[in-house]
Amino acid sequence: MVSDDELFERRRRQMVREQLEDRDIEDRDVLDALGIVPREAFVPEDYRSMAYSDRPLPIGKGQTISQPYIVALMTQMAELDGDDRVLEIGTGSGYGVAVASRIADEVYTLERHPELAESARASLEEVGYDNVEVILGDGTKGLPDRAPFDAIIATASGPDVPDSLKEQLAVGGRLVMPVGGKTGGQRLVGVRRIDEASYDEEDMGFVRFVPLIGEEGWSEGEAT
């Protein structure tokens, strides 16, 4: 009889092959990371049977765990390597930061919902990923006391890229974030810091994310 762990492992391999490799995910480190991280550990119990479906899933507080392809795409855009210090904005379930932690050296993640932050900490502890620090706070302001970061990945959409996040990038650092309307018309952008005063920006196409709430994002009232 096949155990649950064996079944999830089979589904994970299938997900990497069909949802990632057969599309445009080519970074071997990213593919390996998504092939290792047990997504079922980061979704609510009621949704574990759908953990490897090609879709986002609800995790409470009006938030979702992004579909595996989007996690892979954003991680690939961030161009992570083993020496990187990474900041993630919007911890959510903890799955995205878990993936980043299998590639990068140090990973910090900001979450504004206390319940989600605590749940993500528990999930990360359960799978034994100890190079991640989950911090409760306003993600739009970043973590200036831990900056600079080699990469910043934001998993919620703001009206534009917050200046605070851009300023916390190291020279040569990469930022990945959806930008646009609260519920539609969003574009996934990649930003690279060229020097102290200039940045390059790349548009990677249409996406749909929950709104980024905070001082340099949407206000609570605007997001409802």
BALOBA-1460 file (C-alpha; in Angstrom, 3 decimals):
// residues 224
<rec num="1" residu="m" x="0.000" y="0.000" z="0.000"/>
<rec num="2" residu="v" x="1.312" y="3.447" z="-0.947"/>
<rec num="3" residu="s" x="1.797" y="5.772" z="2.043"/>
<rec num="4" residu="d" x="0.672" y="9.403" z="2.067"/>
<rec num="5" residu="d" x="4.309" y="10.539" z="1.979"/>
<rec num="6" residu="e" x="5.020" y="8.396" z="-1.100"/>
<rec num="7" residu="l" x="1.870" y="9.648" z="-2.814"/>
<rec num="8" residu="f" x="2.757" y="13.292" z="-2.162"/>
<rec num="9" residu="e" x="6.300" y="12.671" z="-3.409"/>
<rec num="10" residu="r" x="4.966" y="11.239" z="-6.666"/>
<rec num="11" residu="r" x="2.624" y="14.189" z="-7.100"/>
<rec num="12" residu="r" x="5.499" y="16.592" z="-6.357"/>
<rec num="13" residu="r" x="7.674" y="15.020" z="-9.061"/>
<rec num="14" residu="q" x="4.764" y="15.164" z="-11.484"/>
<rec num="15" residu="m" x="4.161" y="18.822" z="-10.600"/>
<rec num="16" residu="v" x="7.792" y="19.724" z="-11.303"/>
<rec num="17" residu="r" x="7.726" y="17.900" z="-14.618"/>
<rec num="18" residu="e" x="4.337" y="19.005" z="-15.962"/>
<rec num="19" residu="q" x="3.746" y="22.422" z="-14.390"/>
<rec num="20" residu="l" x="7.323" y="23.743" z="-14.378"/>
<rec num="21" residu="e" x="9.741" y="21.943" z="-16.724"/>
<rec num="22" residu="d" x="7.156" y="21.689" z="-19.497"/>
<rec num="23" residu="r" x="6.596" y="25.435" z="-19.291"/>
<rec num="24" residu="d" x="9.387" y="28.006" z="-18.956"/>
<rec num="25" residu="i" x="11.066" y="27.185" z="-15.646"/>
<rec num="26" residu="e" x="14.670" y="26.337" z="-16.498"/>
<rec num="27" residu="d" x="16.660" y="27.240" z="-13.373"/>
<rec num="28" residu="r" x="17.853" y="23.911" z="-11.991"/>
<rec num="29" residu="d" x="18.111" y="25.244" z="-8.438"/>
<rec num="30" residu="v" x="14.483" y="26.378" z="-8.577"/>
<rec num="31" residu="l" x="13.295" y="23.055" z="-9.977"/>
<rec num="32" residu="d" x="15.238" y="21.155" z="-7.328"/>
<rec num="33" residu="a" x="13.832" y="23.359" z="-4.545"/>
<rec num="34" residu="l" x="10.231" y="22.825" z="-5.612"/>
<rec num="35" residu="g" x="10.993" y="19.139" z="-5.916"/>
<rec num="36" residu="i" x="12.119" y="19.070" z="-2.271"/>
<rec num="37" residu="v" x="9.692" y="21.321" z="-0.383"/>
<rec num="38" residu="p" x="6.563" y="19.444" z="0.767"/>
<rec num="39" residu="r" x="3.778" y="21.814" z="-0.306"/>
<rec num="40" residu="e" x="1.258" y="19.693" z="1.593"/>
<rec num="41" residu="a" x="2.874" y="20.893" z="4.836"/>
<rec num="42" residu="f" x="1.935" y="24.496" z="4.008"/>
<rec num="43" residu="v" x="-1.749" y="24.154" z="3.116"/>
<rec num="44" residu="p" x="-4.723" y="23.689" z="5.464"/>
<rec num="45" residu="e" x="-5.654" y="20.078" z="6.196"/>
<rec num="46" residu="d" x="-8.858" y="20.310" z="4.141"/>
<rec num="47" residu="y" x="-6.848" y="21.168" z="1.011"/>
<rec num="48" residu="r" x="-3.911" y="18.770" z="1.328"/>
<rec num="49" residu="s" x="-5.277" y="16.439" z="-1.354"/>
<rec num="50" residu="m" x="-5.030" y="19.411" z="-3.775"/>
<rec num="51" residu="a" x="-1.553" y="20.508" z="-2.659"/>
<rec num="52" residu="y" x="0.031" y="19.876" z="-6.080"/>
<rec num="53" residu="s" x="-2.793" y="21.150" z="-8.269"/>
<rec num="54" residu="d" x="-1.906" y="23.970" z="-10.660"/>
<rec num="55" residu="r" x="-3.840" y="26.597" z="-8.732"/>
<rec num="56" residu="p" x="-3.711" y="28.850" z="-5.663"/>
<rec num="57" residu="l" x="-5.423" y="27.605" z="-2.502"/>
<rec num="58" residu="p" x="-7.021" y="29.535" z="0.396"/>
<rec num="59" residu="i" x="-5.094" y="29.694" z="3.672"/>
<rec num="60" residu="g" x="-7.335" y="32.032" z="5.705"/>
<rec num="61" residu="k" x="-7.454" y="35.795" z="6.349"/>
<rec num="62" residu="g" x="-8.405" y="36.325" z="2.696"/>
<rec num="63" residu="q" x="-4.959" y="35.114" z="1.619"/>
<rec num="64" residu="t" x="-3.849" y="32.284" z="-0.662"/>
<rec num="65" residu="i" x="-0.871" y="30.044" z="-1.273"/>
<rec num="66" residu="s" x="0.223" y="30.815" z="-4.843"/>
<rec num="67" residu="q" x="0.135" y="28.121" z="-7.505"/>
<rec num="68" residu="p" x="3.474" y="26.283" z="-7.803"/>
<rec num="69" residu="y" x="4.228" y="27.789" z="-11.213"/>
<rec num="70" residu="i" x="4.011" y="31.372" z="-9.913"/>
<rec num="71" residu="v" x="6.256" y="30.541" z="-6.952"/>
<rec num="72" residu="a" x="8.766" y="28.997" z="-9.360"/>
<rec num="73" residu="l" x="8.582" y="31.912" z="-11.810"/>
<rec num="74" residu="m" x="9.137" y="34.561" z="-9.141"/>
<rec num="75" residu="t" x="11.975" y="32.588" z="-7.572"/>
<rec num="76" residu="q" x="13.588" y="32.129" z="-10.979"/>
<rec num="77" residu="m" x="13.275" y="35.858" z="-11.686"/>
<rec num="78" residu="a" x="15.029" y="36.593" z="-8.371"/>
<rec num="79" residu="e" x="18.114" y="34.673" z="-9.602"/>
<rec num="80" residu="l" x="18.939" y="33.291" z="-6.174"/>
<rec num="81" residu="d" x="22.221" y="31.635" z="-5.291"/>
<rec num="82" residu="g" x="23.679" y="30.033" z="-2.205"/>
<rec num="83" residu="d" x="25.273" y="33.183" z="-0.770"/>
<rec num="84" residu="d" x="22.186" y="35.395" z="-1.033"/>
<rec num="85" residu="r" x="20.384" y="37.248" z="1.728"/>
<rec num="86" residu="v" x="16.708" y="37.356" z="0.739"/>
<rec num="87" residu="l" x="13.658" y="39.278" z="1.941"/>
<rec num="88" residu="e" x="10.147" y="38.023" z="1.206"/>
<rec num="89" residu="i" x="7.139" y="40.317" z="1.619"/>
<rec num="90" residu="g" x="3.953" y="38.476" z="2.551"/>
<rec num="91" residu="t" x="4.784" y="35.206" z="4.298"/>
<rec num="92" residu="g" x="1.312" y="33.730" z="3.908"/>
<rec num="93" residu="s" x="1.564" y="29.965" z="4.335"/>
<rec num="94" residu="g" x="5.374" y="30.014" z="4.346"/>
<rec num="95" residu="y" x="5.653" y="27.925" z="1.160"/>
<rec num="96" residu="g" x="7.341" y="30.555" z="-1.020"/>
<rec num="97" residu="v" x="9.931" y="31.392" z="1.602"/>
<rec num="98" residu="a" x="10.517" y="27.684" z="2.172"/>
<rec num="99" residu="v" x="11.377" y="27.323" z="-1.519"/>
<rec num="100" residu="a" x="13.737" y="30.321" z="-1.388"/>
<rec num="101" residu="s" x="15.397" y="28.916" z="1.717"/>
<rec num="102" residu="r" x="16.466" y="25.764" z="-0.144"/>
<rec num="103" residu="i" x="18.595" y="27.962" z="-2.445"/>
<rec num="104" residu="a" x="19.649" y="31.072" z="-0.503"/>
<rec num="105" residu="d" x="21.746" y="31.384" z="2.651"/>
<rec num="106" residu="e" x="19.574" y="33.697" z="4.786"/>
<rec num="107" residu="v" x="15.879" y="34.391" z="4.276"/>
<rec num="108" residu="y" x="13.688" y="36.889" z="6.131"/>
<rec num="109" residu="t" x="9.947" y="37.174" z="5.621"/>
<rec num="110" residu="l" x="7.427" y="39.788" z="6.745"/>
<rec num="111" residu="e" x="3.756" y="39.042" z="7.474"/>
<rec num="112" residu="r" x="1.121" y="41.453" z="8.804"/>
<rec num="113" residu="h" x="-1.350" y="38.815" z="10.069"/>
<rec num="114" residu="p" x="-0.230" y="37.364" z="13.432"/>
<rec num="115" residu="e" x="-2.119" y="34.094" z="12.876"/>
<rec num="116" residu="l" x="-0.507" y="33.486" z="9.482"/>
<rec num="117" residu="a" x="2.947" y="34.394" z="10.806"/>
<rec num="118" residu="e" x="2.585" y="31.880" z="13.642"/>
<rec num="119" residu="s" x="1.232" y="29.174" z="11.342"/>
<rec num="120" residu="a" x="4.093" y="29.706" z="8.885"/>
<rec num="121" residu="r" x="6.651" y="29.479" z="11.710"/>
<rec num="122" residu="a" x="5.113" y="26.190" z="12.802"/>
<rec num="123" residu="s" x="5.145" y="24.774" z="9.261"/>
<rec num="124" residu="l" x="8.758" y="25.804" z="8.692"/>
<rec num="125" residu="e" x="9.758" y="24.261" z="12.014"/>
<rec num="126" residu="e" x="7.879" y="21.073" z="11.127"/>
<rec num="127" residu="v" x="9.897" y="20.613" z="7.928"/>
<rec num="128" residu="g" x="13.148" y="21.634" z="9.633"/>
<rec num="129" residu="y" x="14.006" y="24.768" z="7.649"/>
<rec num="130" residu="d" x="16.016" y="26.835" z="10.129"/>
<rec num="131" residu="n" x="17.541" y="29.540" z="7.896"/>
<rec num="132" residu="v" x="14.250" y="31.488" z="7.763"/>
<rec num="133" residu="e" x="13.121" y="34.205" z="10.173"/>
<rec num="134" residu="v" x="9.405" y="35.101" z="10.173"/>
<rec num="135" residu="i" x="8.780" y="38.668" z="11.354"/>
<rec num="136" residu="l" x="5.458" y="40.383" z="12.054"/>
<rec num="137" residu="g" x="5.283" y="43.831" z="10.460"/>
<rec num="138" residu="d" x="4.516" y="46.156" z="7.548"/>
<rec num="139" residu="g" x="6.025" y="44.520" z="4.474"/>
<rec num="140" residu="t" x="5.966" y="47.722" z="2.429"/>
<rec num="141" residu="k" x="8.657" y="49.179" z="4.715"/>
<rec num="142" residu="g" x="10.958" y="46.174" z="4.405"/>
<rec num="143" residu="l" x="13.614" y="45.453" z="7.027"/>
<rec num="144" residu="p" x="16.080" y="48.356" z="6.918"/>
<rec num="145" residu="d" x="18.052" y="47.007" z="9.883"/>
<rec num="146" residu="r" x="18.808" y="43.785" z="7.944"/>
<rec num="147" residu="a" x="19.452" y="45.412" z="4.554"/>
<rec num="148" residu="p" x="20.947" y="45.297" z="2.011"/>
<rec num="149" residu="f" x="19.320" y="42.277" z="0.380"/>
<rec num="150" residu="d" x="20.489" y="40.440" z="-2.708"/>
<rec num="151" residu="a" x="16.866" y="39.695" z="-3.597"/>
<rec num="152" residu="i" x="13.400" y="40.806" z="-2.504"/>
<rec num="153" residu="i" x="10.262" y="38.897" z="-3.478"/>
<rec num="154" residu="a" x="6.854" y="40.461" z="-2.773"/>
<rec num="155" residu="t" x="3.824" y="38.186" z="-2.944"/>
<rec num="156" residu="a" x="1.116" y="40.867" z="-2.925"/>
<rec num="157" residu="s" x="0.354" y="43.648" z="-5.407"/>
<rec num="158" residu="g" x="0.914" y="47.328" z="-4.667"/>
<rec num="159" residu="p" x="0.116" y="50.434" z="-6.714"/>
<rec num="160" residu="d" x="3.848" y="50.613" z="-7.467"/>
<rec num="161" residu="v" x="7.123" y="49.253" z="-6.081"/>
<rec num="162" residu="p" x="7.707" y="50.847" z="-2.650"/>
<rec num="163" residu="d" x="10.762" y="53.108" z="-2.537"/>
<rec num="164" residu="s" x="11.742" y="51.557" z="0.795"/>
<rec num="165" residu="l" x="12.104" y="48.135" z="-0.831"/>
<rec num="166" residu="k" x="14.117" y="49.446" z="-3.781"/>
<rec num="167" residu="e" x="16.458" y="51.276" z="-1.418"/>
<rec num="168" residu="q" x="17.094" y="48.065" z="0.537"/>
<rec num="169" residu="l" x="18.413" y="46.232" z="-2.521"/>
<rec num="170" residu="a" x="22.146" y="45.726" z="-2.786"/>
<rec num="171" residu="v" x="23.714" y="47.035" z="-5.984"/>
<rec num="172" residu="g" x="23.081" y="44.262" z="-8.470"/>
<rec num="173" residu="g" x="20.162" y="43.031" z="-6.344"/>
<rec num="174" residu="r" x="16.889" y="41.836" z="-7.828"/>
<rec num="175" residu="l" x="13.315" y="42.611" z="-6.765"/>
<rec num="176" residu="v" x="10.236" y="40.731" z="-8.006"/>
<rec num="177" residu="m" x="6.745" y="42.065" z="-7.342"/>
<rec num="178" residu="p" x="3.244" y="42.331" z="-8.847"/>
<rec num="179" residu="v" x="2.168" y="45.921" z="-9.466"/>
<rec num="180" residu="g" x="-1.201" y="47.327" z="-10.453"/>
<rec num="181" residu="g" x="-4.851" y="47.408" z="-9.425"/>
<rec num="182" residu="k" x="-6.116" y="45.862" z="-6.213"/>
<rec num="183" residu="t" x="-8.070" y="43.081" z="-7.957"/>
<rec num="184" residu="g" x="-7.001" y="43.185" z="-11.614"/>
<rec num="185" residu="g" x="-4.730" y="44.754" z="-14.213"/>
<rec num="186" residu="q" x="-1.622" y="43.636" z="-12.349"/>
<rec num="187" residu="r" x="1.756" y="43.058" z="-13.969"/>
<rec num="188" residu="l" x="4.649" y="41.041" z="-12.592"/>
<rec num="189" residu="v" x="7.755" y="43.223" z="-12.668"/>
<rec num="190" residu="g" x="11.411" y="42.530" z="-12.072"/>
<rec num="191" residu="v" x="13.652" y="45.348" z="-10.822"/>
<rec num="192" residu="r" x="17.456" y="45.281" z="-10.764"/>
<rec num="193" residu="r" x="19.515" y="47.879" z="-8.906"/>
<rec num="194" residu="i" x="22.208" y="49.118" z="-11.279"/>
<rec num="195" residu="d" x="23.936" y="51.555" z="-8.921"/>
<rec num="196" residu="e" x="23.072" y="53.767" z="-5.969"/>
<rec num="197" residu="a" x="20.654" y="55.880" z="-8.009"/>
<rec num="198" residu="s" x="19.371" y="53.797" z="-10.932"/>
<rec num="199" residu="y" x="17.272" y="50.705" z="-11.556"/>
<rec num="200" residu="d" x="16.257" y="48.603" z="-14.557"/>
<rec num="201" residu="e" x="12.709" y="47.234" z="-14.765"/>
<rec num="202" residu="e" x="11.286" y="44.302" z="-16.734"/>
<rec num="203" residu="d" x="7.601" y="43.442" z="-17.291"/>
<rec num="204" residu="m" x="6.857" y="39.711" z="-17.131"/>
<rec num="205" residu="g" x="3.151" y="39.828" z="-17.934"/>
<rec num="206" residu="f" x="-0.277" y="39.600" z="-16.328"/>
<rec num="207" residu="v" x="-0.779" y="38.139" z="-12.839"/>
<rec num="208" residu="r" x="-3.404" y="38.242" z="-10.105"/>
<rec num="209" residu="f" x="-2.442" y="38.703" z="-6.436"/>
<rec num="210" residu="v" x="-4.041" y="39.902" z="-3.228"/>
<rec num="211" residu="p" x="-3.364" y="43.587" z="-2.401"/>
<rec num="212" residu="l" x="-0.231" y="44.684" z="-0.546"/>
<rec num="213" residu="i" x="-1.431" y="46.521" z="2.569"/>
<rec num="214" residu="g" x="0.845" y="48.991" z="4.335"/>
<rec num="215" residu="e" x="2.245" y="52.484" z="4.546"/>
<rec num="216" residu="e" x="3.743" y="52.320" z="1.033"/>
<rec num="217" residu="g" x="1.045" y="50.075" z="-0.447"/>
<rec num="218" residu="w" x="-2.748" y="50.068" z="-0.325"/>
<rec num="219" residu="s" x="-4.536" y="51.207" z="2.812"/>
<rec num="220" residu="e" x="-6.889" y="48.788" z="4.580"/>
<rec num="221" residu="g" x="-9.907" y="50.765" z="3.341"/>
<rec num="222" residu="e" x="-8.701" y="50.862" z="-0.270"/>
<rec num="223" residu="a" x="-8.235" y="47.101" z="-0.324"/>
<rec num="224" residu="t" x="-11.832" y="46.242" z="0.586"/>
